[in-house]
């Protein structure tokens, strides 16, 4: 998945006369914790983000004289970004993407789908479509688990049908079967 980084900064007075010198910071962090618990990121509204857009957040606190500088770096998933990006990928002599490149993209999509399913959500259709497309490419490479390809392809079709029907339970079942097959194949070929 690709993403972009946004930054915001908050400057607060450092109040040494109070019992808790970092009271303003503590209040801010407490508020941030409440926003995270409630899925409400009002502090970041100016960036037009939802909590689901955030991939990573890094906070930095510095004291400069009588002020505290709180900086937050927020890495977000870019709108429309799909786990199956193909820009600048290496290809083989026949023009097909390298097997390793396909596997890396598939791993990202598989992880993204698994994260959604663990939360009880139907994964993004774009992630499922990208995973299915790369799976179809992968089974065209000989010597990497050919004896598993037919069963794997059937599971992918079933996963796709479950996704099209927004059938969360069926998706979770097919994902678990694909995960077991992935482990079996990787144990055998890695």
PAZAPA-4460 file (N, C-alpha, C; in steps of 0.05 Angstrom, whole numbers, plus 32768, in hexadecimal, padded with zeros to 4 digits):
% residues 190
    n_x    n_y    n_z   ca_x   ca_y   ca_z    c_x    c_y    c_z   seq   type   mol
   8011   7FE9   8000   8000   8000   8000   8012   8019   8000     1      X     A
   8009   802B   7FF1   8018   8043   7FF2   800B   8057   8005     2      X     A
   8019   806B   800C   800E   807F   801E   801C   8099   801C     3      X     A
   8011   80AD   8028   801F   80C6   8029   8020   80CF   8046     4      X     A
   8032   80E1   804C   8036   80EA   8067   802C   8106   806A     5      X     A
   801D   810A   8080   8014   8125   8087   801F   812C   80A2     6      X     A
   8022   8146   80A7   802D   814E   80C0   801C   8164   80CC     7      X     A
   8019   8164   80E6   800D   817B   80F3   801D   8181   810C     8      X     A
   801C   819A   8115   802C   81A2   812C   801A   81B3   813E     9      X     A
   801F   81AF   8157   8010   81BF   816B   8025   81CA   817F    10      X     A
   8023   81E3   8185   8035   81F0   8198   8025   81F7   81B0    11      X     A
   8030   81EF   81C7   8022   81F4   81E1   8036   8201   81F4    12      X     A
   802C   8213   8205   803E   821E   8219   8046   8209   822E    13      X     A
   805F   820B   8236   8069   81F9   824B   8064   8206   8265    14      X     A
   8052   81FB   8275   804A   8208   828E   8057   81FB   82A6    15      X     A
   806D   8207   82AF   807C   81FB   82C5   806F   8201   82E0    16      X     A
   805C   8214   82E1   8050   821B   82FA   803A   8207   8303    17      X     A
   8032   81F6   82F0   801E   81E2   82F7   802B   81CA   8304    18      X     A
   801B   81BA   8311   8024   81A1   831D   802F   818E   8308    19      X     A
   8022   818D   82F2   802A   817C   82DC   8034   818D   82C5    20      X     A
   804E   818F   82C1   8058   81A1   82AC   804E   819B   8290    21      X     A
   8048   8182   828B   803F   817A   8270   8021   8177   826E    22      X     A
   8012   8187   827E   7FF5   8184   827F   7FE9   8188   8263    23      X     A
   7FF2   819C   8254   7FE7   81A1   823A   7FEB   8189   8227    24      X     A
   8003   817E   8229   800A   8167   8218   7FF9   814F   8221    25      X     A
   7FF7   814B   823B   7FE7   8135   8246   7FCA   8138   823D    26      X     A
   7FBF   8150   823E   7FA4   8155   8234   7FA1   814E   8216    27      X     A
   7FB5   8157   8207   7FB4   8151   81EA   7FB5   8133   81E5    28      X     A
   7FC8   8125   81F2   7FCA   8108   81EE   7FB2   80F9   81F8    29      X     A
   7FA6   8103   820E   7F8D   80F6   8218   7F77   80FA   8203    30      X     A
   7F76   8112   81F8   7F62   8117   81E3   7F67   8106   81CB    31      X     A
   7F80   8103   81C4   7F87   80F2   81AD   7F7F   80D5   81B2    32      X     A
   7F84   80CB   81CA   7F7C   80B0   81D2   7F5D   80AD   81D0    33      X     A
   7F4E   80C1   81D8   7F31   80BF   81D6   7F28   80BF   81B9    34      X     A
   7F36   80CF   81A9   7F2F   80D0   818C   7F33   80B4   8180    35      X     A
   7F49   80A8   8187   7F50   808D   817C   7F3B   8079   8186    36      X     A
   7F34   807A   81A0   7F20   8067   81AA   7F05   806A   819D    37      X     A
   7EFE   8083   8197   7EE4   8088   818B   7EE5   8089   816D    38      X     A
   7EFD   8087   8161   7EFF   8088   8144   7EFA   80A4   8139    39      X     A
   7EFD   80B8   814A   7EF7   80D4   8143   7F12   80E4   8142    40      X     A
   7F1A   80EC   812B   7F34   80FA   8128   7F2F   8117   8122    41      X     A
   7F20   8125   8134   7F1A   8141   812F   7F33   8152   812D    42      X     A
   7F48   814C   813C   7F61   815B   813B   7F6D   815B   811F    43      X     A
   7F67   8146   8110   7F73   8143   80F5   7F5F   814A   80DF    44      X     A
   7F48   8156   80E6   7F34   815D   80D2   7F3F   816E   80BB    45      X     A
   7F50   8180   80C1   7F5B   8192   80AC   7F69   8182   8096    46      X     A
   7F71   8169   809C   7F7F   8159   8089   7F6B   8147   807A    47      X     A
   7F52   8148   8080   7F3D   8139   8073   7F43   811B   8075    48      X     A
   7F48   8112   808D   7F4E   80F6   8093   7F38   80E8   80A2    49      X     A
   7F36   80CF   809F   7F26   80BF   80B1   7F39   80AD   80C0    50      X     A
   7F30   80A2   80D6   7F43   8091   80E6   7F4C   8079   80D5    51      X     A
   7F3B   806F   80C4   7F42   8058   80B3   7F58   805F   809F    52      X     A
   7F5C   8078   8099   7F71   8080   8086   7F8D   807F   8092    53      X     A
   7F8F   8080   80AD   7FA9   8082   80BA   7FB6   8067   80BA    54      X     A
   7FCF   8067   80AF   7FDF   804E   80AF   7FF3   804F   80C6    55      X     A
   7FFD   8066   80CD   8011   8069   80E2   8011   8085   80EC    56      X     A
   8015   8088   8107   8017   80A3   8112   802F   80A4   8125    57      X     A
   803F   80B9   8122   8057   80BC   8132   8055   80D7   8140    58      X     A
   8058   80D7   815A   8057   80F0   816A   8072   80F7   8174    59      X     A
   8079   8111   8173   8092   811B   817E   808D   8133   818F    60      X     A
   8099   8133   81A6   8095   8149   81B9   80B0   8155   81BF    61      X     A
   80B3   8170   81BB   80CC   817E   81C1   80C6   8196   81D2    62      X     A
   80D8   819C   81E5   80D6   81B4   81F4   80EA   81C8   81E9    63      X     A
   80E0   81E0   81E2   80F1   81F5   81D8   80EA   820E   81E8    64      X     A
   80FB   8214   81FC   80F7   822B   820D   80DE   8227   821E    65      X     A
   80CB   8239   821B   80B3   8237   822B   809B   822B   821B    66      X     A
   80A2   821D   8206   808D   8211   81F5   8093   81F4   81F1    67      X     A
   807D   81E5   81EE   807F   81C9   81E6   8075   81C7   81C9    68      X     A
   8084   81BA   81B9   807C   81B5   819D   8075   8198   819A    69      X     A
   805C   8194   8193   8052   8179   818E   804F   8176   8170    70      X     A
   805D   8163   8164   805B   815E   8148   8050   8142   8144    71      X     A
   803F   8140   8131   8034   8125   812A   8039   8121   810C    72      X     A
   8043   810A   8106   8046   8102   80EA   8032   80EB   80E6    73      X     A
   8021   80EF   80D3   800C   80DB   80CE   8010   80D0   80B2    74      X     A
   8014   80B6   80B1   8016   80AA   8096   7FFB   809E   8090    75      X     A
   7FF0   80A5   8079   7FD6   809C   8072   7FD7   808B   8058    76      X     A
   7FC3   807A   8055   7FC0   806B   803C   7FB4   807F   8028    77      X     A
   7FC0   8081   8011   7FB6   8093   7FFD   7F9C   808A   7FF2    78      X     A
   7F89   809C   7FEE   7F6F   8095   7FE4   7F73   8087   7FC9    79      X     A
   7F65   8071   7FC5   7F66   8062   7FAD   7F7F   8050   7FAB    80      X     A
   7F90   8050   7FBF   7FA7   803F   7FBE   7F9E   8022   7FC2    81      X     A
   7FA9   8011   7FB2   7FA3   7FF5   7FB3   7FBC   7FE6   7FBA    82      X     A
   7FBA   7FD0   7FC7   7FD2   7FC1   7FCF   7FE1   7FB6   7FB7    83      X     A
   7FD5   7FB8   7F9F   7FE1   7FAC   7F87   7FEB   7FC2   7F75    84      X     A
   7FFE   7FD2   7F7D   8009   7FE6   7F6C   801E   7FDA   7F5A    85      X     A
   801E   7FE2   7F41   8030   7FD6   7F2D   8044   7FEA   7F22    86      X     A
   8046   8002   7F2C   8058   8015   7F21   8075   800E   7F26    87      X     A
   8085   800F   7F11   80A2   800B   7F14   80AA   7FEE   7F1B    88      X     A
   809A   7FDB   7F15   80A1   7FC0   7F1D   80B4   7FB3   7F09    89      X     A
   80C4   7FA1   7F12   80D6   7F92   7F00   80C7   7F7C   7EF2    90      X     A
   80CF   7F77   7ED9   80C2   7F62   7ECA   80D7   7F4E   7EC1    91      X     A
   80CC   7F36   7EBA   80DE   7F21   7EAF   80E1   7F26   7E92    92      X     A
   80F1   7F15   7E85   80F7   7F17   7E68   80DE   7F16   7E57    93      X     A
   80CA   7F06   7E60   80B1   7F04   7E50   809D   7F1A   7E56    94      X     A
   80A5   7F2E   7E66   8094   7F45   7E6C   8082   7F41   7E84    95      X     A
   8081   7F29   7E8F   8070   7F25   7EA6   807E   7F31   7EBF    96      X     A
   806F   7F39   7ED3   807C   7F42   7EEC   808C   7F2C   7EF9    97      X     A
   80A1   7F33   7F07   80B1   7F1F   7F15   809F   7F11   7F2A    98      X     A
   80A4   7EF8   7F2E   8094   7EE8   7F41   8096   7EF5   7F5D    99      X     A
   80AE   7EFD   7F65   80B2   7F09   7F7F   80A1   7F22   7F83   100      X     A
   809F   7F32   7F6D   808F   7F4B   7F6E   8072   7F44   7F73   101      X     A
   8068   7F30   7F65   804C   7F28   7F68   8047   7F1F   7F84   102      X     A
   8059   7F0F   7F8F   8056   7F04   7FAA   8055   7F1A   7FBF   103      X     A
   8066   7F2F   7FBB   8066   7F45   7FCE   804C   7F54   7FCE   104      X     A
   8041   7F59   7FB6   8027   7F66   7FB4   8011   7F55   7FC0   105      X     A
   8012   7F3B   7FBB   7FFE   7F29   7FC6   7FFF   7F29   7FE4   106      X     A
   8017   7F2A   7FEF   801A   7F2A   800C   800D   7F42   8018   107      X     A
   8011   7F59   800C   8005   7F72   8016   7FE6   7F70   8015   108      X     A
   7FDC   7F67   7FFF   7FBF   7F64   7FFC   7FB4   7F50   8010   109      X     A
   7FC2   7F3A   8013   7FB8   7F25   8025   7FB8   7F2F   8042   110      X     A
   7FCC   7F3E   8049   7FCD   7F4A   8064   7FB6   7F5E   8068   111      X     A
   7FB2   7F6E   8054   7F9C   7F82   8055   7F81   7F75   8058   112      X     A
   7F7D   7F60   8048   7F64   7F51   804A   7F61   7F44   8066   113      X     A
   7F76   7F38   8070   7F76   7F2B   808A   7F70   7F3F   80A1   114      X     A
   7F7C   7F57   809F   7F77   7F6C   80B3   7F59   7F73   80B4   115      X     A
   7F4D   7F77   809C   7F31   7F7E   809B   7F1F   7F67   80A6   116      X     A
   7F26   7F4F   809E   7F16   7F38   80A7   7F17   7F34   80C5   117      X     A
   7F2F   7F39   80D1   7F32   7F37   80EE   7F20   7F4A   80FC   118      X     A
   7F1B   7F62   80F0   7F0B   7F76   80FC   7EED   7F72   80F6   119      X     A
   7EE7   7F5C   80E7   7ECB   7F56   80E1   7EC1   7F67   80CA   120      X     A
   7ED3   7F70   80B8   7ECC   7F80   80A1   7ED1   7F71   8087   121      X     A
   7EC1   7F76   8073   7EC6   7F6B   8059   7EDD   7F7C   804D   122      X     A
   7EF2   7F6F   8044   7F09   7F7E   8039   7F01   7F90   8021   123      X     A
   7F12   7FA3   801C   7F0D   7FB4   8004   7F0D   7FA3   7FEB   124      X     A
   7EFA   7FA7   7FDA   7EF8   7F97   7FC1   7F11   7F9B   7FB0   125      X     A
   7F1D   7FB3   7FB1   7F35   7FB8   7FA1   7F4C   7FA6   7FAB   126      X     A
   7F4E   7FA1   7FC5   7F63   7F8F   7FCF   7F5E   7F73   7FC7   127      X     A
   7F45   7F6A   7FC8   7F3E   7F4F   7FC0   7F43   7F4B   7FA2   128      X     A
   7F3A   7F5F   7F92   7F3E   7F5D   7F75   7F5C   7F5C   7F6E   129      X     A
   7F6C   7F6C   7F7C   7F89   7F6D   7F77   7F95   7F52   7F7F   130      X     A
   7F8D   7F47   7F95   7F97   7F2D   7F9E   7F90   7F17   7F8B   131      X     A
   7F77   7F17   7F81   7F6E   7F03   7F6E   7F7E   7F05   7F54   132      X     A
   7F81   7F1E   7F4A   7F90   7F22   7F31   7FAC   7F18   7F34   133      X     A
   7FBA   7F1F   7F4A   7FD5   7F16   7F4E   7FD6   7EF7   7F52   134      X     A
   7FC2   7EEC   7F5F   7FC1   7ECF   7F62   7FBF   7EC1   7F47   135      X     A
   7FAF   7ECD   7F35   7FAD   7EC1   7F1A   7FC8   7EC3   7F0B   136      X     A
   7FD7   7ED8   7F10   7FF2   7EDA   7F04   8005   7EC5   7F11   137      X     A
   8004   7EC3   7F2C   8016   7EB2   7F3A   8014   7E95   7F31   138      X     A
   7FFC   7E8B   7F2D   7FF9   7E6F   7F26   8003   7E69   7F09   139      X     A
   800C   7E7D   7EFB   8018   7E7A   7EE1   8036   7E75   7EE2   140      X     A
   8041   7E76   7EFA   805E   7E72   7EFE   8063   7E56   7F07   141      X     A
   8072   7E47   7EF7   8078   7E2B   7EFE   808E   7E29   7F13   142      X     A
   808C   7E14   7F22   80A1   7E0E   7F36   809E   7E1B   7F51   143      X     A
   8087   7E26   7F56   8082   7E34   7F6F   806A   7E29   7F7E   144      X     A
   8064   7E10   7F7A   804D   7E03   7F88   8037   7DFB   7F75   145      X     A
   803F   7DF4   7F5D   802C   7DED   7F48   8016   7DDA   7F51   146      X     A
   801E   7DC6   7F62   800A   7DB2   7F6B   7FF4   7DBE   7F7C   147      X     A
   7FF8   7DD6   7F86   7FE4   7DE4   7F97   7FD3   7DF8   7F87   148      X     A
   7FDC   7DFE   7F6F   7FCF   7E14   7F60   7FB1   7E10   7F5B   149      X     A
   7FA9   7DF8   7F53   7F8C   7DF3   7F4E   7F7B   7DF9   7F66   150      X     A
   7F82   7DEE   7F7D   7F73   7DF2   7F96   7F74   7E0F   7F9E   151      X     A
   7F8C   7E1B   7F9B   7F8F   7E38   7FA2   7F7D   7E49   7F91   152      X     A
   7F7C   7E43   7F77   7F6B   7E53   7F64   7F4E   7E50   7F6B   153      X     A
   7F45   7E38   7F73   7F29   7E34   7F7B   7F23   7E44   7F94   154      X     A
   7F35   7E45   7FA7   7F31   7E54   7FBF   7F2F   7E72   7FB9   155      X     A
   7F3F   7E7B   7FA6   7F3F   7E98   7F9E   7F24   7E9F   7F92   156      X     A
   7F19   7E8D   7F81   7EFF   7E92   7F75   7EE9   7E93   7F8B   157      X     A
   7EEB   7E81   7F9E   7ED7   7E80   7FB3   7EDA   7E99   7FC5   158      X     A
   7EF2   7EA2   7FCA   7EF6   7EBB   7FD9   7EEA   7ED3   7FCA   159      X     A
   7EEE   7ED3   7FB0   7EE4   7EE9   7FA0   7EC5   7EE9   7F9F   160      X     A
   7EB9   7ED2   7F9D   7E9C   7ED0   7F9E   7E91   7EDA   7FB9   161      X     A
   7E9E   7ED1   7FCE   7E96   7EDA   7FE9   7E98   7EF9   7FEB   162      X     A
   7EAD   7F04   7FE0   7EB1   7F21   7FE1   7E9B   7F2F   7FD1   163      X     A
   7E95   7F25   7FB9   7E80   7F31   7FA8   7E65   7F30   7FB6   164      X     A
   7E60   7F1C   7FC7   7E47   7F19   7FD5   7E48   7F26   7FF1   165      X     A
   7E5F   7F33   7FF7   7E62   7F40   8012   7E5D   7F2C   8028   166      X     A
   7E65   7F13   8024   7E61   7EFD   8037   7E7A   7EFB   8049   167      X     A
   7E79   7F09   805F   7E90   7F0B   8072   7E99   7EF0   807C   168      X     A
   7E86   7EDF   8084   7E8C   7EC5   808F   7E9A   7EB4   807B   169      X     A
   7E90   7EB3   8062   7E9C   7EA3   804D   7EB8   7EAE   8046   170      X     A
   7EBB   7EC8   8047   7ED6   7ED4   8041   7EEA   7ECC   8057   171      X     A
   7EE1   7ECD   8070   7EF3   7EC5   8086   7EFB   7EA7   8083   172      X     A
   7EE8   7E96   807B   7EEE   7E7A   8077   7F02   7E76   8060   173      X     A
   7EFD   7E83   804A   7F0E   7E7F   8032   7F2A   7E8C   8038   174      X     A
   7F2A   7EA2   8046   7F44   7EAE   804D   7F54   7E9B   805F   175      X     A
   7F47   7E8E   8072   7F55   7E7B   8084   7F60   7E64   8074   176      X     A
   7F50   7E5A   8061   7F59   7E44   8050   7F71   7E4C   803E   177      X     A
   7F6F   7E64   8033   7F86   7E6F   8023   7F9F   7E72   8035   178      X     A
   7F9B   7E7C   804D   7FB1   7E80   805F   7FBF   7E65   8066   179      X     A
   7FAF   7E50   806A   7FBA   7E35   8070   7FC9   7E2B   8057   180      X     A
   7FBD   7E2F   8040   7FCA   7E26   8027   7FE5   7E35   8023   181      X     A
   7FE4   7E4F   8028   7FFC   7E60   8025   8012   7E55   8037   182      X     A
   800B   7E4F   8050   801F   7E44   8063   802A   7E2A   8059   183      X     A
   8019   7E18   8051   8021   7DFE   8046   8035   7E01   802F   184      X     A
   802D   7E12   801C   803E   7E16   8004   8058   7E24   800B   185      X     A
   8057   7E38   801D   8070   7E46   8024   8082   7E34   8034   186      X     A
   8077   7E23   8045   8088   7E10   8054   8096   7DFD   8041   187      X     A
   8089   7DF6   802C   8093   7DE3   8018   80A7   7DF0   8005   188      X     A
   80A3   7E09   7FFE   80B3   7E16   7FE9   80C6   7E2C   7FF2   189      X     A
   80C4   7E36   800A   80D5   7E4C   8012   80ED   7E41   8021   190      X     A
***
